[in-house]
Amino acid sequence: MKKLLISFILLVTLSGCAAMFNGTSQQVSIRSKNPAAKIYVNDAYLGDGNVITVFKKNQNYTIRVEEDNCHSVTIPVTKSFDPTTLLGVFIDFGLVSILVVDGVGTGAWQKFDQTSYIVDANCSK
């Protein structure tokens, strides 16, 4: 029984609550009305018109869409606090699960505000 309790405590403290319940990344869909529009994330080309990718919560992202004869449009990807992180307070007072695992280690304390984007280049004259 003691080994089971120690294993449980290690498992929980080595994976913060937000990381356990919501993961350390999110799948994101990006599309443009024009199927020929080029889609970039952090200056890396991902595809034309419609892409699905995975964003890691401990990184920041920008989305850029380009079309021929148009001005490219760049938008930042925003994040906010994931309240699931607070469950770590009940496990270890948040000392390891929130501060180390969800915070510094994985970025799981935050979540992306959107997981679906429609972005079009500025083609107005």
Secondary structure, 3 states (H helix, E strand, C coil): CHHHHHHHHHHHHHCCHHHHHHCCEEEEEEECCCCCCEEEECCEEEEECEEEEEEECCCCCEEEEECCCCECEEEECCEEECHHHHHHHHHHCCCCHHHHHHHHHCCCCEEECCCEEECCCECCC
